[in-house]
Amino acid sequence: MERRSFLKAAAFTAAAWTFSRHEALAQQADSHIEILMDEPVGTIAPEIYGHFTEHLGSVIYDGIYVGENSKIANQEGLRSALIEKMRAIKAPVVRWPGGCFADSYDWRDGIGPRDKRPRRTNFWTDNFTAAQQKQNIPQVYEPNQFGTSDFVRFCKLSGAEPYIAANVRSLTPLDFDHWVEYCNSPRGTTTLAEMREADGSADPFNVHYWGVGNESWGCGGNFDPEDYAIEYKRYTTWVPSYGVNLHFVASGPNSDEQAWTRGFFNKLCHGQPSHDMHGVWGLSIHHYAWNLSRGKTQDWDAGKGDALNFEPIDWYELCKETDRIGGIILDHWTALGEFDLDRKVKLVVDEYGPWYRPGTENAPEQLLGQMITVRDAVMTGMTLDTFNRNADKVGMAACAQLVNCLNSLFLTHEDKFATTPVFNVFEMYAAHQGGKALRTEFSAPEVSYDRDGQPANFWGLNGSASLKGNTLTLTAVNPDVGRPREVEIVIRGASAVSAHAWVVAESDIHAHNTLDQPDRVKTHGADVSVRPDSIGFTFPPASVAKIEIQLS
């Protein structure tokens, strides 16, 4: 179907859907959801709903940090509007300073008086044009005005825990020890504790989460997994804790490269299953989703799809690539089980999200910046539901990245600020944090589409459910861009007394917020039909929905 005809049909379908239960009651349900109250999966770690910040483009400068003397409302130089929204979604943890930037970062550059801090070449400098490289802007040449104390202050103001990625590629284990000392040593005990106090915090930061390198298979050193295992042990042996329970996250594989996981733990555990995981709390996994533009070059950027100009086939192909994260989690969990006898190690998916080619950023300095549409909301909901369903395996995650970048929750430029549809999803899904994940079965017709002359399909409805007290939260994604899902929901082992729903869905699948139109995409309330033995609900096309159910 041609794009114009399809969009006209999709707009008619969505307009006819009125967020009402009447049509659902008039028709027989074509889909079913069964929530099994007596089959818990595990507790959903709040840290699964974490975020990622890197000194990349305008993520830090102009995104998070505007400076204390800025006319933009700020708290000690940190953008107030961003802090307010972070608290609204109960942001649990934020990762920093990278990303690839972390493995060329000397943390000492970001402490002490701001006017004494050095300027450095940013890891991403070569990704800017020659003209941009001649400009004196913080996105190209790092001024180090935002350092460790600023990051921790941002976390505390946002209600989040800091997660710091250490430099393994170009610093030493002693440098790592000293960074932990700067953050966690008691007041007045060491020179670094005194430097922290001079930077604005007499009390220790008590940082629990430490990433031991980043993408050590690539920009973090081009290590083999066995060589990285040796480095990991050097960096984590006898690190002073200062009474803080340090959680070390080992640099793990790129997507589904199981050879890295097996090679790393084989070396770490001397080739045998073990009760000793050498302090590994989590294994980092990165998985970005992109679909190559049909007929385009395979170049790193040019080959990716466009953030705004896409067809239904591009939507569904991106669904498939995003949905791979479920299999990736299972594969690495299986590999971990070959060594980790006590299942101490959790998976940490600390970079994920759709990635498009450049061209939709708000400003030239917003490297990797892209517009965020309803499509990205659906991909994010799909991913978070996968984490919930694997609550026994995934201990932490970080959406990449927080602002002015890939899959961002926020857009900024100077005094302008907007949330994206991804923010709406995190706002809805926050109810899952700390809940007991329940096994939930979904049955729905598959989505069928034409893939360049060949038939293709994708699942028609999927999601997750969790329980807190008498409140049952169900979230789900309908990936079909043209058809609603009339759903019957059955709760095995409990009875519902009331229910309310919220939906992110628009008539145009390309809908997105901009700095000039920040309210184009909103979360809508929706009707739910509570019956004696089931619940009826209509999931609109191309939607993410949450149903909050009160149980008797």
C-alpha positions as CSV (number, residue, x, y, z in Angstrom):
1,M,0.0,0.0,0.0
2,E,1.3,3.4,-0.9
3,R,2.3,5.7,2.0
4,R,-0.4,8.3,1.3
5,S,-3.2,5.7,1.1
6,F,-1.9,3.9,4.2
7,L,-1.7,7.1,6.3
8,K,-5.2,8.1,5.2
9,A,-6.6,4.7,6.2
10,A,-4.7,4.8,9.5
11,A,-5.9,8.2,10.3
12,F,-9.5,7.1,9.6
13,T,-9.1,4.0,11.8
14,A,-7.6,6.0,14.7
15,A,-10.2,8.8,14.4
16,A,-13.0,6.2,14.6
17,W,-11.5,4.8,17.9
18,T,-12.9,7.1,20.6
19,F,-11.2,5.8,23.8
20,S,-14.6,4.3,24.7
21,R,-15.6,0.9,25.9
22,H,-18.8,0.8,23.8
23,E,-17.3,-0.7,20.6
24,A,-15.3,-3.3,22.7
25,L,-18.5,-4.4,24.3
26,A,-20.3,-4.6,21.0
27,Q,-17.7,-6.9,19.4
28,Q,-16.2,-10.2,20.4
29,A,-12.7,-9.9,21.7
30,D,-10.1,-11.0,19.2
31,S,-7.3,-11.0,21.8
32,H,-6.9,-12.4,25.3
33,I,-4.6,-11.6,28.3
34,E,-4.3,-14.0,31.2
35,I,-2.6,-12.8,34.4
36,L,-1.5,-15.6,36.7
37,M,-1.5,-14.3,40.3
38,D,0.1,-17.4,41.8
39,E,3.1,-17.5,39.3
40,P,5.5,-14.6,40.3
41,V,8.6,-14.0,38.2
42,G,10.5,-11.8,40.7
43,T,10.6,-8.3,42.0
44,I,11.0,-5.6,39.4
45,A,14.2,-3.7,40.4
46,P,13.4,0.1,40.2
47,E,16.9,0.4,38.6
48,I,15.5,-1.2,35.5
49,Y,14.0,2.2,34.8
50,G,17.4,4.0,34.7
51,H,18.9,6.6,32.3
52,F,22.1,7.3,30.6
53,T,24.0,10.6,30.2
54,E,27.3,11.1,28.3
55,H,29.4,14.1,27.2
56,L,28.1,13.6,23.7
57,G,26.7,16.5,21.7
58,S,24.2,18.5,23.9
59,V,23.4,15.8,26.4
60,I,25.3,17.6,29.2
61,Y,25.9,21.1,28.0
62,D,22.6,22.8,27.2
63,G,20.8,19.6,28.1
64,I,21.5,19.0,31.8
65,Y,24.0,21.8,32.6
66,V,23.3,25.5,31.7
67,G,25.5,27.2,34.3
68,E,24.7,29.0,37.5
69,N,24.7,32.4,35.8
70,S,22.2,31.3,33.1
71,K,18.9,33.1,32.6
72,I,17.4,29.6,32.2
73,A,15.9,28.4,35.5
74,N,18.5,26.3,37.2
75,Q,19.6,24.7,40.5
76,E,23.3,25.2,40.9
77,G,23.7,25.3,37.1
78,L,21.4,22.3,36.5
79,R,18.3,22.8,34.4
80,S,15.3,23.0,36.8
81,A,12.7,21.8,34.3
82,L,14.6,18.6,33.7
83,I,15.0,17.9,37.4
84,E,11.3,18.4,37.9
85,K,10.4,15.9,35.2
86,M,13.0,13.4,36.4
87,R,11.3,13.4,39.8
88,A,7.9,12.9,38.1
89,I,9.0,9.6,36.6
90,K,10.8,8.5,39.8
91,A,14.1,8.1,37.9
92,P,16.0,5.5,40.0
93,V,19.5,5.7,38.6
94,V,21.6,7.7,36.1
95,R,24.7,6.4,34.3
96,W,27.6,8.8,33.6
97,P,30.1,10.0,32.0
98,G,29.7,7.5,29.1
99,G,29.6,5.7,26.8
100,C,32.8,6.0,24.8
101,F,33.5,9.3,26.4
102,A,34.2,7.5,29.7
103,D,37.2,5.7,28.3
104,S,39.0,8.9,27.5
105,Y,37.9,10.8,30.6
106,D,40.2,11.8,33.5
107,W,37.9,12.4,36.5
108,R,40.4,14.8,38.0
109,D,39.7,17.3,35.2
110,G,36.2,17.8,36.6
111,I,37.0,18.7,40.2
112,G,38.3,21.8,41.9
113,P,37.6,25.5,41.0
114,R,35.8,25.7,37.7
115,D,38.1,28.4,36.4
116,K,41.1,26.2,37.0
117,R,39.8,23.1,35.1
118,P,41.5,22.1,31.9
119,R,39.9,22.0,28.4
120,R,40.2,18.7,26.6
121,T,39.5,17.2,23.3
122,N,36.2,15.4,23.6
123,F,36.1,11.7,22.5
124,W,33.5,12.7,19.9
125,T,35.3,15.7,18.5
126,D,36.1,14.0,15.1
127,N,32.4,13.4,14.5
128,F,31.9,17.2,14.1
129,T,32.5,19.0,10.9
130,A,35.8,20.9,10.4
131,A,33.8,24.2,10.8
132,Q,32.4,23.1,14.1
133,Q,35.8,22.0,15.3
134,K,37.0,25.6,15.0
135,Q,34.2,26.8,17.2
136,N,34.8,27.4,20.9
137,I,31.8,25.3,22.1
138,P,31.7,22.8,24.9
139,Q,30.2,20.1,22.7
140,V,33.5,19.9,20.8
141,Y,36.2,20.7,23.3
142,E,35.3,19.6,26.8
143,P,35.5,22.5,29.3
144,N,35.0,20.2,32.4
145,Q,32.5,22.6,33.9
146,F,30.4,19.6,34.7
147,G,32.2,17.1,36.8
148,T,31.7,14.4,39.4
149,S,30.1,16.6,42.1
150,D,27.8,18.2,39.5
151,F,26.7,14.8,38.3
152,V,26.0,13.4,41.8
153,R,24.2,16.7,42.7
154,F,22.0,16.2,39.6
155,C,21.2,12.7,40.7
156,K,20.3,13.7,44.2
157,L,18.1,16.5,43.1
158,S,16.4,14.1,40.7
159,G,15.9,11.5,43.3
160,A,18.3,9.0,41.5
161,E,21.3,7.0,42.4
162,P,24.6,7.7,40.5
163,Y,26.1,5.0,38.4
164,I,29.6,5.9,37.3
165,A,31.5,4.3,34.4
166,A,35.2,4.1,35.1
167,N,38.0,4.6,32.6
168,V,39.7,1.3,32.0
169,R,41.2,2.1,28.5
170,S,43.4,5.0,29.5
171,L,43.6,5.3,33.3
172,T,45.0,2.9,36.0
173,P,43.4,0.9,38.8
174,L,45.0,3.4,41.3
175,D,43.1,6.2,39.5
176,F,39.9,4.2,40.0
177,D,40.7,3.7,43.7
178,H,41.1,7.4,44.0
179,W,37.8,8.2,42.3
180,V,36.1,5.9,44.7
181,E,37.9,7.7,47.5
182,Y,36.9,11.1,46.3
183,C,33.2,10.0,46.2
184,N,33.0,7.8,49.3
185,S,35.6,8.6,51.9
186,P,34.2,10.0,55.1
187,R,34.3,13.8,55.8
188,G,37.7,15.2,56.6
189,T,39.5,11.9,56.4
190,T,41.6,12.3,53.2
191,T,42.9,15.0,50.9
192,L,40.4,13.9,48.3
193,A,37.6,14.1,50.9
194,E,38.6,17.6,51.5
195,M,38.6,18.4,47.8
196,R,35.1,16.9,47.6
197,E,34.1,19.3,50.4
198,A,35.6,22.2,48.6
199,D,33.5,21.1,45.6
200,G,30.4,21.5,47.6
201,S,29.8,18.2,49.5
202,A,31.3,17.6,52.9
203,D,29.4,14.4,53.3
204,P,30.4,11.4,51.1
205,F,28.4,10.6,48.0
206,N,28.2,6.9,48.8
207,V,28.2,5.8,45.2
208,H,27.2,2.1,45.0
209,Y,27.2,1.5,41.2
210,W,30.5,1.4,39.3
211,G,31.0,0.3,35.7
212,V,34.4,-1.2,35.2
213,G,35.0,0.2,31.7
214,N,32.6,0.6,28.8
215,E,32.3,-1.4,25.6
216,S,35.7,-2.9,26.3
217,W,35.3,-5.0,23.2
218,G,35.4,-1.7,21.1
219,C,36.0,2.0,22.0
220,G,36.9,0.9,25.6
221,G,40.2,-0.8,24.6
222,N,39.5,-3.4,21.8
223,F,40.1,-6.1,24.4
224,D,39.6,-9.8,24.0
225,P,37.2,-11.1,26.7
226,E,40.1,-12.9,28.4
227,D,42.3,-9.9,28.4
228,Y,39.5,-7.8,29.8
229,A,38.9,-10.3,32.6
230,I,42.5,-9.7,33.7
231,E,41.9,-5.9,33.7
232,Y,38.6,-6.3,35.6
233,K,40.4,-8.2,38.4
234,R,43.1,-5.5,38.6
235,Y,40.6,-2.7,38.8
236,T,38.3,-4.4,41.4
237,T,40.8,-6.1,43.8
238,W,40.9,-4.5,47.3
239,V,39.0,-1.3,46.3
240,P,38.4,0.6,49.6
241,S,34.6,0.5,50.3
242,Y,34.3,3.1,53.1
243,G,31.3,1.1,54.4
244,V,29.5,1.3,51.0
245,N,28.4,-1.9,49.3
246,L,30.1,-1.4,46.0
247,H,28.3,-2.9,43.0
248,F,30.7,-3.6,40.1
249,V,29.3,-3.9,36.6
250,A,31.6,-5.7,34.2
251,S,31.8,-4.5,30.6
252,G,29.8,-7.1,28.7
253,P,29.0,-8.0,25.1
254,N,27.7,-6.1,22.1
255,S,24.2,-7.3,21.6
256,D,24.1,-11.1,21.3
257,E,27.8,-11.9,21.2
258,Q,27.8,-14.8,23.7
259,A,31.4,-15.6,23.0
260,W,32.3,-12.5,25.1
261,T,30.3,-13.5,28.1
262,R,31.6,-17.1,28.0
263,G,35.2,-15.9,27.4
264,F,35.1,-13.4,30.2
265,F,33.7,-15.7,32.8
266,N,35.7,-18.6,31.7
267,K,38.9,-16.6,32.4
268,L,37.5,-15.1,35.6
269,C,36.4,-18.5,37.0
270,H,39.4,-20.5,35.7
271,G,37.2,-22.6,33.4
272,Q,34.9,-24.0,36.1
273,P,31.5,-23.2,37.6
274,S,32.1,-21.2,40.7
275,H,30.5,-19.6,43.8
276,D,33.0,-16.8,43.5
277,M,32.2,-14.2,40.9
278,H,35.1,-11.9,41.9
279,G,32.7,-9.1,42.9
280,V,30.8,-9.0,39.6
281,W,27.3,-7.6,40.5
282,G,26.2,-7.1,37.0
283,L,27.2,-7.7,33.4
284,S,26.6,-4.8,31.0
285,I,24.8,-5.5,27.7
286,H,24.2,-2.9,24.9
287,H,21.6,-3.3,22.2
288,Y,20.6,-0.6,19.7
289,A,17.9,-1.1,17.2
290,W,18.1,0.2,13.7
291,N,16.8,-1.0,10.3
292,L,18.9,-0.2,7.3
293,S,17.2,2.1,4.7
294,R,16.1,0.0,1.7
295,G,18.2,0.9,-1.3
296,K,20.6,3.0,0.8
297,T,24.3,2.6,1.4
298,Q,25.5,0.4,4.3
299,D,27.5,3.4,5.7
300,W,27.3,3.6,9.5
301,D,24.9,6.7,9.5
302,A,23.6,6.9,6.0
303,G,22.4,3.3,6.0
304,K,20.2,3.8,9.0
305,G,16.5,4.7,8.7
306,D,15.1,8.2,9.1
307,A,13.6,9.3,12.4
308,L,10.5,11.0,10.8
309,N,10.2,9.7,7.3
310,F,9.3,6.1,7.5
311,E,6.8,3.5,6.2
312,P,4.9,0.8,8.0
313,I,7.5,-1.8,6.8
314,D,10.2,0.3,8.5
315,W,8.1,0.4,11.7
316,Y,7.7,-3.4,11.8
317,E,11.3,-4.1,10.9
318,L,12.3,-1.9,13.8
319,C,9.9,-3.8,16.0
320,K,11.7,-7.0,15.2
321,E,15.1,-5.6,15.9
322,T,13.9,-4.0,19.2
323,D,12.3,-7.3,20.2
324,R,15.6,-9.1,19.9
325,I,16.4,-8.0,23.4
326,G,14.3,-10.8,24.9
327,G,16.4,-13.5,23.2
328,I,19.6,-11.6,24.0
329,I,18.7,-11.6,27.7
330,L,17.9,-15.3,27.6
331,D,21.1,-16.2,25.7
332,H,23.4,-14.3,28.1
333,W,21.5,-15.6,31.2
334,T,22.1,-19.1,29.9
335,A,25.8,-18.4,29.4
336,L,26.1,-16.9,32.9
337,G,24.5,-20.0,34.3
338,E,27.4,-22.1,33.1
339,F,29.7,-20.3,35.6
340,D,27.6,-18.5,38.2
341,L,26.4,-21.4,40.5
342,D,24.5,-19.1,42.9
343,R,23.0,-16.7,40.3
344,K,24.7,-13.7,41.9
345,V,25.2,-11.8,38.7
346,K,22.5,-9.8,37.1
347,L,22.2,-8.5,33.6
348,V,22.6,-4.7,33.2
349,V,21.2,-3.4,29.9
350,D,22.7,0.1,30.2
351,E,22.4,1.2,26.6
352,Y,19.4,0.5,24.4
353,G,17.0,2.2,22.1
354,P,16.3,3.0,18.4
355,W,19.1,4.7,16.4
356,Y,18.5,6.7,13.2
357,R,20.6,8.6,10.8
358,P,21.4,12.3,11.4
359,G,19.1,15.1,10.1
360,T,16.4,15.7,12.7
361,E,18.4,17.2,15.5
362,N,17.4,20.6,16.9
363,A,20.8,22.2,16.5
364,P,24.1,21.3,14.7
365,E,25.9,20.7,18.0
366,Q,23.4,18.0,19.0
367,L,25.5,15.1,17.8
368,L,23.3,12.0,17.4
369,G,20.2,14.1,18.3
370,Q,17.0,12.9,16.8
371,M,13.3,13.5,16.9
372,I,11.3,11.1,19.0
373,T,7.9,9.9,17.6
374,V,5.1,7.6,18.7
375,R,7.1,4.8,17.1
376,D,9.9,5.3,19.7
377,A,7.3,5.2,22.5
378,V,6.1,1.8,21.3
379,M,9.7,0.5,21.0
380,T,10.5,1.7,24.5
381,G,7.3,0.2,26.0
382,M,8.2,-3.1,24.3
383,T,11.6,-3.1,25.8
384,L,10.5,-2.2,29.3
385,D,7.9,-4.9,29.2
386,T,10.7,-7.4,28.3
387,F,12.7,-6.3,31.3
388,N,9.7,-6.7,33.5
389,R,9.0,-10.2,32.2
390,N,12.7,-11.0,33.0
391,A,12.7,-9.4,36.4
392,D,14.6,-12.4,37.8
393,K,17.5,-11.7,35.3
394,V,17.7,-8.0,34.7
395,G,19.0,-6.0,37.7
396,M,19.4,-2.6,36.0
397,A,19.1,-0.8,32.7
398,A,19.7,2.7,31.2
399,C,17.8,4.1,28.3
400,A,20.1,5.8,25.8
401,Q,20.1,8.7,26.2
402,L,18.4,11.1,28.5
403,V,18.3,14.4,26.5
404,N,19.1,15.6,23.0
405,C,20.3,12.3,21.8
406,L,19.1,8.8,20.9
407,N,15.7,7.7,22.2
408,S,15.6,10.8,24.5
409,L,13.0,11.6,27.1
410,F,13.7,15.3,26.7
411,L,14.6,17.9,24.1
412,T,16.2,21.3,24.9
413,H,17.8,24.2,23.1
414,E,18.7,27.3,25.1
415,D,15.6,28.3,27.0
416,K,13.3,25.8,25.3
417,F,12.3,22.5,26.8
418,A,10.0,19.7,25.8
419,T,9.3,16.1,26.8
420,T,9.0,13.3,24.2
421,P,6.7,10.3,23.8
422,V,9.4,8.2,25.5
423,F,8.9,10.3,28.6
424,N,5.2,9.5,28.5
425,V,6.0,5.8,28.6
426,F,8.4,6.1,31.5
427,E,5.8,8.1,33.3
428,M,3.2,5.4,32.9
429,Y,5.5,2.5,33.6
430,A,6.9,4.0,36.8
431,A,4.1,2.1,38.6
432,H,6.0,-1.2,38.0
433,Q,9.0,-0.1,40.0
434,G,9.4,-2.5,43.0
435,G,6.4,-4.5,42.0
436,K,6.2,-8.3,41.9
437,A,6.3,-9.3,38.3
438,L,3.6,-11.9,37.4
439,R,3.6,-14.4,34.6
440,T,1.2,-13.0,32.0
441,E,0.1,-14.8,28.8
442,F,-0.9,-12.8,25.7
443,S,-2.9,-14.2,22.7
444,A,-3.6,-12.0,19.7
445,P,-3.6,-12.2,15.9
446,E,-0.2,-11.6,14.3
447,V,0.5,-8.5,12.3
448,S,1.1,-9.4,8.7
449,Y,2.8,-7.2,6.2
450,D,4.7,-7.2,2.9
451,R,8.5,-7.1,3.2
452,D,9.7,-6.1,-0.2
453,G,7.5,-8.7,-1.9
454,Q,7.8,-11.4,0.7
455,P,5.2,-12.0,3.4
456,A,6.3,-11.2,7.0
457,N,4.7,-11.1,10.4
458,F,5.1,-9.9,14.0
459,W,3.3,-10.6,17.2
460,G,0.1,-8.7,17.7
461,L,0.1,-7.8,21.4
462,N,2.5,-8.2,24.3
463,G,3.3,-6.7,27.7
464,S,3.8,-7.3,31.4
465,A,2.0,-7.2,34.8
466,S,3.1,-6.5,38.3
467,L,1.5,-6.4,41.8
468,K,1.9,-3.9,44.7
469,G,-0.5,-4.6,47.5
470,N,-4.0,-4.7,46.0
471,T,-3.0,-2.7,42.9
472,L,-2.3,-4.7,39.7
473,T,-0.5,-2.9,36.9
474,L,-0.8,-4.2,33.4
475,T,1.2,-2.5,30.5
476,A,1.1,-3.6,26.9
477,V,2.0,-2.6,23.3
478,N,-0.1,-3.0,20.2
479,P,2.4,-2.7,17.4
480,D,-0.2,-2.9,14.6
481,V,-0.3,0.5,12.9
482,G,-3.8,0.0,11.4
483,R,-5.9,-2.1,13.7
484,P,-7.0,-1.9,17.3
485,R,-7.1,-4.9,19.6
486,E,-10.3,-5.8,21.4
487,V,-9.0,-7.6,24.5
488,E,-10.5,-9.8,27.2
489,I,-8.3,-9.7,30.4
490,V,-8.7,-12.5,32.9
491,I,-7.1,-12.5,36.3
492,R,-6.5,-16.0,37.7
493,G,-6.5,-16.0,41.5
494,A,-8.1,-12.6,42.2
495,S,-11.1,-10.4,41.4
496,A,-11.1,-6.8,40.1
497,V,-13.3,-4.2,41.7
498,S,-12.3,-1.2,39.5
499,A,-9.8,-0.3,36.7
500,H,-8.5,2.8,34.9
501,A,-6.3,3.1,31.8
502,W,-3.9,5.5,30.1
503,V,-2.8,5.4,26.5
504,V,-0.1,6.9,24.3
505,A,-1.4,6.7,20.7
506,E,-2.0,9.2,17.9
507,S,-3.8,9.1,14.5
508,D,-0.4,9.8,12.8
509,I,2.3,7.3,13.6
510,H,4.9,10.0,12.9
511,A,3.5,12.3,15.6
512,H,6.1,13.9,17.8
513,N,6.7,16.8,20.1
514,T,9.0,19.7,19.2
515,L,10.4,22.6,21.1
516,D,7.8,24.8,19.4
517,Q,4.9,22.3,19.8
518,P,5.7,20.5,23.0
519,D,2.3,19.1,23.6
520,R,1.5,17.3,20.3
521,V,1.7,13.9,21.9
522,K,0.0,13.4,25.2
523,T,-1.1,10.6,27.5
524,H,-4.8,10.0,27.2
525,G,-7.2,8.5,29.8
526,A,-9.2,5.5,28.5
527,D,-12.3,3.6,29.6
528,V,-12.1,0.0,30.9
529,S,-15.0,-2.4,31.3
530,V,-14.9,-4.3,34.5
531,R,-17.1,-7.4,34.3
532,P,-17.8,-10.1,36.9
533,D,-15.2,-12.5,35.4
534,S,-13.1,-10.4,33.1
535,I,-12.0,-6.9,32.0
536,G,-12.6,-5.5,28.6
537,F,-10.3,-3.0,26.9
538,T,-9.5,-1.8,23.4
539,F,-5.8,-1.2,22.6
540,P,-5.7,1.4,19.8
541,P,-3.4,1.0,16.8
542,A,0.3,1.7,17.3
543,S,-0.1,2.2,21.1
544,V,1.3,1.8,24.5
545,A,-1.2,1.4,27.3
546,K,-1.3,1.0,31.1
547,I,-4.3,-0.5,33.0
548,E,-4.3,0.0,36.7
549,I,-6.6,-2.6,38.4
550,Q,-7.7,-2.5,42.0
551,L,-8.3,-6.0,43.4
552,S,-10.7,-7.1,46.1
